[in-house]
Amino acid sequence: MISSLVAILFKLIYLVIIVVVILSWIPIFDARKEPLASIMKIYNTIMAPFKSVIPPIGMIDISPLIAIIVLQIIEHLLLRILINFGL
């Protein structure tokens, strides 16, 4: 039960990251308007540790890619622990 909720939470985090990255390529979206402003707050909270460590390479920001990879590793380890404890 708990492991299912954790898996869903991580899927939502991945979705937020992917949506913001895709919308960043489209210049017509205003990040100050709802619901995009709420999504951006979540995104900035998740990405702050990664952006402080990983600098952009030229005009390309690879921190979302690194964040997804690191979060997948954390998800895998966390789910493994929860399943081993029967949760």
NUVO-779247 format. One record per residue: residue in three letters; residue number from 1; y, x, z of N, C-alpha, C, O in turn. Coordinates in pm, 1 decimal. Layout:
N
[ala,NUM,[Y,X,Z],[Y,X,Z],[Y,X,Z],[Y,X,Z]]
...
END
This chain:
87
[met,1,[-119.1,82.2,0.0],[0.0,0.0,0.0],[126.4,87.3,0.0],[212.5,72.3,-86.8]]
[ile,2,[137.0,176.7,95.8],[254.6,264.3,102.5],[258.7,356.0,-18.6],[365.9,383.4,-72.5]]
[ser,3,[142.3,403.5,-61.7],[139.7,492.8,-177.7],[188.6,420.4,-303.4],[251.8,482.1,-389.2]]
[ser,4,[160.4,292.1,-315.0],[209.3,215.0,-429.8],[361.4,203.0,-426.3],[427.3,214.6,-529.6]]
[leu,5,[416.2,180.2,-308.7],[561.5,170.4,-295.5],[629.9,303.4,-326.8],[735.2,306.7,-390.4]]
[val,6,[569.4,411.8,-281.8],[623.8,545.5,-310.9],[620.6,571.4,-461.7],[716.6,623.4,-518.5]]
[ala,7,[510.1,534.9,-525.7],[498.4,553.9,-670.7],[604.5,472.7,-744.7],[664.3,521.9,-840.4]]
[ile,8,[628.2,349.3,-701.4],[730.1,265.2,-764.5],[869.0,324.6,-743.1],[950.8,325.2,-835.1]]
[leu,9,[896.1,374.4,-623.3],[1025.4,436.5,-594.7],[1051.4,555.6,-686.7],[1161.1,570.3,-740.5]]
[phe,10,[951.4,639.7,-704.3],[968.6,755.2,-792.2],[987.9,711.1,-937.8],[1066.0,772.1,-1010.8]]
[lys,11,[918.5,607.4,-979.8],[936.4,556.7,-1117.4],[1079.3,507.0,-1136.8],[1138.6,529.2,-1242.4]]
[leu,12,[1135.0,440.0,-1036.2],[1274.0,393.6,-1045.3],[1371.6,510.9,-1051.8],[1470.5,506.1,-1124.9]]
[ile,13,[1343.5,615.6,-975.7],[1428.8,734.9,-980.3],[1424.2,798.0,-1118.7],[1527.9,837.4,-1172.0]]
[tyr,14,[1305.5,808.1,-1177.7],[1294.0,863.0,-1313.0],[1371.6,775.7,-1412.2],[1439.1,826.7,-1501.6]]
[leu,15,[1361.0,644.6,-1395.1],[1429.8,552.4,-1484.7],[1581.3,570.3,-1475.7],[1649.6,571.5,-1578.1]]
[val,16,[1633.9,584.1,-1355.4],[1778.4,605.3,-1337.4],[1821.7,733.1,-1407.8],[1922.5,734.1,-1478.5]]
[ile,17,[1746.5,840.3,-1388.8],[1782.1,967.8,-1452.2],[1781.3,954.7,-1603.9],[1874.3,999.9,-1670.7]]
[ile,18,[1678.8,894.1,-1657.5],[1667.6,880.4,-1803.7],[1776.9,791.0,-1859.7],[1834.3,822.4,-1964.0]]
[val,19,[1807.2,679.6,-1792.4],[1911.8,588.9,-1839.3],[2047.4,659.4,-1842.4],[2121.2,647.3,-1940.1]]
[val,20,[2080.3,732.6,-1736.6],[2210.1,801.3,-1732.3],[2217.7,909.8,-1840.0],[2321.8,926.6,-1903.5]]
[val,21,[2109.7,982.4,-1860.6],[2109.8,1086.2,-1963.9],[2130.1,1024.3,-2102.1],[2208.8,1075.2,-2182.0]]
[ile,22,[2060.2,915.9,-2130.2],[2074.5,850.9,-2261.2],[2215.0,793.4,-2277.7],[2275.6,807.2,-2383.9]]
[leu,23,[2267.0,728.8,-2172.7],[2401.6,671.4,-2182.7],[2509.5,778.4,-2192.5],[2618.3,751.5,-2243.3]]
[ser,24,[2481.3,898.5,-2144.9],[2581.0,1005.9,-2156.5],[2600.2,1049.0,-2301.5],[2701.5,1110.1,-2335.7]]
[trp,25,[2503.4,1017.4,-2386.1],[2515.6,1050.9,-2527.8],[2597.7,947.5,-2604.4],[2639.5,971.9,-2717.5]]
[ile,26,[2620.7,831.2,-2541.7],[2692.2,722.4,-2607.4],[2831.2,713.7,-2544.3],[2842.9,675.9,-2427.7]]
[pro,27,[2934.6,747.2,-2617.4],[3068.1,756.9,-2556.9],[3134.1,623.0,-2523.6],[3238.8,622.9,-2458.8]]
[ile,28,[3078.3,509.6,-2564.7],[3146.9,382.1,-2542.9],[3127.5,325.7,-2402.7],[3195.9,230.2,-2365.9]]
[phe,29,[3035.8,382.0,-2323.0],[3010.6,329.9,-2190.4],[3107.1,390.6,-2089.2],[3127.2,512.0,-2085.6]]
[asp,30,[3166.8,303.6,-2006.7],[3259.2,346.7,-1901.9],[3182.6,351.7,-1769.9],[3134.2,249.0,-1722.3]]
[ala,31,[3171.7,469.0,-1711.6],[3092.5,488.3,-1589.7],[3159.2,429.3,-1466.2],[3099.1,428.1,-1358.7]]
[arg,32,[3282.5,380.3,-1479.4],[3351.8,322.8,-1364.2],[3327.6,173.4,-1350.5],[3364.6,114.6,-1248.9]]
[lys,33,[3266.6,110.9,-1449.8],[3241.0,-33.5,-1445.6],[3099.8,-59.3,-1395.8],[3008.4,20.0,-1418.0]]
[glu,34,[3084.4,-172.5,-1327.8],[2951.9,-212.9,-1280.6],[2870.1,-263.6,-1398.0],[2930.2,-315.5,-1492.0]]
[pro,35,[2741.1,-253.1,-1400.3],[2650.8,-194.7,-1301.7],[2633.8,-44.1,-1317.6],[2563.1,19.6,-1239.6]]
[leu,36,[2698.4,12.0,-1418.1],[2682.5,155.3,-1443.3],[2739.1,240.6,-1329.0],[2689.8,350.7,-1304.9]]
[ala,37,[2840.2,192.1,-1259.5],[2897.1,268.5,-1148.0],[2795.4,284.9,-1036.0],[2786.7,391.8,-975.6]]
[ser,38,[2718.6,180.6,-1007.6],[2614.8,189.3,-903.8],[2503.3,283.9,-946.2],[2452.8,362.1,-865.7]]
[ile,39,[2466.0,276.0,-1072.0],[2361.9,365.1,-1124.0],[2409.9,510.0,-1117.3],[2332.2,599.9,-1084.8]]
[met,40,[2536.7,532.5,-1147.8],[2591.8,667.9,-1142.9],[2594.9,722.1,-1000.3],[2572.8,841.5,-979.8]]
[lys,41,[2621.8,636.5,-901.1],[2620.0,681.5,-761.3],[2479.6,727.6,-722.4],[2462.9,831.3,-658.2]]
[ile,42,[2379.7,650.1,-761.8],[2240.5,688.1,-733.2],[2207.6,818.4,-804.5],[2149.9,909.7,-745.5]]
[tyr,43,[2244.7,826.2,-931.5],[2217.3,945.6,-1011.9],[2283.2,1069.5,-951.5],[2219.6,1174.2,-939.1]]
[asn,44,[2410.7,1057.7,-913.9],[2482.5,1172.3,-858.1],[2422.8,1216.1,-725.2],[2419.7,1335.4,-695.1]]
[thr,45,[2375.0,1120.2,-645.0],[2310.1,1154.0,-518.6],[2181.2,1231.7,-542.4],[2153.4,1329.6,-473.1]]
[ile,46,[2103.0,1188.1,-640.1],[1975.9,1253.9,-671.4],[2000.4,1391.3,-733.1],[1930.7,1487.6,-701.2]]
[met,47,[2098.2,1399.7,-820.3],[2117.9,1521.2,-899.3],[2202.8,1627.8,-830.8],[2203.9,1742.3,-876.2]]
[ala,48,[2273.4,1594.6,-724.0],[2363.1,1690.7,-658.7],[2293.9,1822.2,-622.0],[2348.4,1928.5,-651.4]]
[pro,49,[2174.8,1819.1,-558.2],[2111.0,1947.7,-525.1],[2072.5,2028.9,-649.1],[2080.1,2151.8,-648.3]]
[phe,50,[2031.5,1960.2,-754.2],[1989.2,2029.8,-875.9],[2108.5,2087.1,-951.2],[2102.0,2199.5,-1000.9]]
[lys,51,[2217.5,2011.1,-960.1],[2335.6,2058.5,-1031.8],[2404.8,2174.1,-959.4],[2472.6,2254.9,-1022.8]]
[ser,52,[2388.1,2182.5,-827.0],[2450.1,2292.9,-754.5],[2374.1,2423.7,-775.0],[2430.3,2531.6,-755.8]]
[val,53,[2247.1,2414.9,-813.7],[2164.2,2534.4,-830.8],[2148.1,2572.3,-977.7],[2141.3,2690.7,-1010.8]]
[ile,54,[2141.9,2473.0,-1065.5],[2113.2,2497.3,-1207.0],[2241.6,2481.3,-1289.0],[2290.5,2369.5,-1304.9]]
[pro,55,[2296.1,2589.9,-1340.4],[2417.8,2577.8,-1421.5],[2384.2,2528.5,-1562.7],[2272.3,2548.0,-1610.3]]
[pro,56,[2480.1,2465.1,-1628.9],[2456.5,2424.3,-1767.8],[2440.9,2546.4,-1857.8],[2500.8,2651.3,-1833.9]]
[ile,57,[2360.6,2530.9,-1959.8],[2342.8,2637.7,-2058.9],[2430.3,2599.9,-2178.5],[2391.5,2517.6,-2261.4]]
[gly,58,[2547.3,2660.5,-2186.2],[2642.6,2623.4,-2290.3],[2688.6,2480.5,-2265.7],[2744.0,2449.6,-2160.2]]
[met,59,[2665.6,2394.4,-2362.8],[2702.5,2253.5,-2350.2],[2584.5,2167.5,-2304.6],[2598.0,2045.7,-2292.4]]
[ile,60,[2471.2,2228.6,-2279.8],[2349.9,2154.3,-2245.5],[2321.9,2164.9,-2096.5],[2314.4,2274.3,-2040.6]]
[asp,61,[2306.6,2048.7,-2032.9],[2273.8,2042.2,-1890.8],[2124.3,2013.8,-1878.1],[2078.4,1903.6,-1908.3]]
[ile,62,[2049.0,2114.0,-1833.1],[1903.9,2095.9,-1821.0],[1862.3,2050.1,-1681.8],[1743.0,2036.9,-1654.5]]
[ser,63,[1959.3,2025.7,-1593.0],[1923.7,1985.8,-1457.1],[1847.0,1853.6,-1449.9],[1760.5,1841.6,-1363.2]]
[pro,64,[1872.6,1752.9,-1535.7],[1788.8,1632.5,-1529.6],[1641.8,1661.0,-1562.5],[1551.6,1603.6,-1501.4]]
[leu,65,[1618.9,1748.4,-1657.8],[1481.4,1784.5,-1693.0],[1412.4,1855.2,-1576.2],[1298.9,1822.2,-1541.8]]
[ile,66,[1479.7,1950.7,-1516.4],[1424.6,2021.7,-1400.8],[1404.0,1924.9,-1284.5],[1303.8,1933.3,-1213.6]]
[ala,67,[1498.9,1832.9,-1264.9],[1486.7,1734.8,-1156.2],[1362.9,1648.7,-1174.2],[1290.1,1624.7,-1077.9]]
[ile,68,[1338.0,1602.1,-1294.8],[1219.8,1518.3,-1319.4],[1092.3,1597.1,-1292.9],[998.5,1544.4,-1233.1]]
[ile,69,[1087.8,1721.4,-1336.3],[968.5,1803.4,-1313.1],[945.4,1825.8,-1164.0],[833.3,1810.2,-1115.6]]
[val,70,[1051.2,1862.3,-1090.6],[1038.6,1885.5,-946.2],[1001.0,1756.2,-873.8],[915.8,1757.1,-785.0]]
[leu,71,[1064.3,1645.4,-911.8],[1032.6,1517.6,-848.6],[888.9,1473.8,-877.3],[825.0,1413.4,-791.2]]
[gln,72,[837.5,1503.2,-996.3],[697.7,1471.3,-1026.3],[602.8,1552.4,-939.3],[500.3,1500.8,-894.4]]
[ile,73,[635.7,1677.8,-915.3],[552.3,1760.9,-827.5],[554.8,1704.7,-685.4],[450.9,1693.2,-620.4]]
[ile,74,[674.9,1669.9,-637.8],[687.0,1612.6,-503.2],[611.4,1480.2,-494.5],[542.0,1454.2,-396.2]]
[glu,75,[625.0,1397.4,-596.9],[554.0,1269.2,-598.9],[403.4,1290.6,-592.1],[334.1,1224.3,-514.9]]
[his,76,[353.5,1382.8,-672.5],[209.7,1409.7,-675.3],[160.4,1455.4,-538.1],[58.9,1406.0,-488.9]]
[leu,77,[231.2,1548.5,-476.8],[190.4,1598.1,-345.3],[198.5,1489.4,-238.5],[108.8,1476.7,-155.1]]
[leu,78,[305.4,1411.7,-241.3],[323.5,1305.2,-142.9],[216.7,1196.9,-157.5],[161.7,1149.5,-58.1]]
[leu,79,[187.8,1158.2,-281.3],[84.2,1056.7,-303.2],[-53.4,1107.8,-263.2],[-135.7,1032.8,-210.8]]
[arg,80,[-77.6,1235.0,-288.0],[-205.6,1293.5,-248.5],[-224.6,1289.2,-96.2],[-332.6,1257.2,-46.7]]
[ile,81,[-116.7,1322.3,-22.9],[-121.5,1318.0,123.3],[-142.1,1174.4,171.0],[-224.1,1149.6,259.4]]
[leu,82,[-69.1,1081.2,113.8],[-81.4,941.8,156.2],[-219.6,885.2,127.7],[-275.2,812.1,209.7]]
[ile,83,[-275.1,918.6,11.9],[-408.4,869.4,-22.5],[-512.7,932.1,67.1],[-608.2,864.6,105.6]]
[asn,84,[-498.1,1058.8,101.7],[-593.6,1124.2,192.5],[-593.1,1060.2,331.3],[-696.3,1056.2,398.3]]
[phe,85,[-475.8,1009.4,374.7],[-466.6,941.8,502.3],[-499.3,792.3,492.1],[-492.3,719.9,591.4]]
[gly,86,[-534.3,747.7,374.1],[-572.0,608.9,355.2],[-454.7,512.8,349.9],[-470.2,393.1,373.7]]
[leu,87,[-339.6,564.8,319.2],[-221.5,480.0,312.3],[-191.0,448.6,166.9],[-94.5,377.8,138.0]]
END
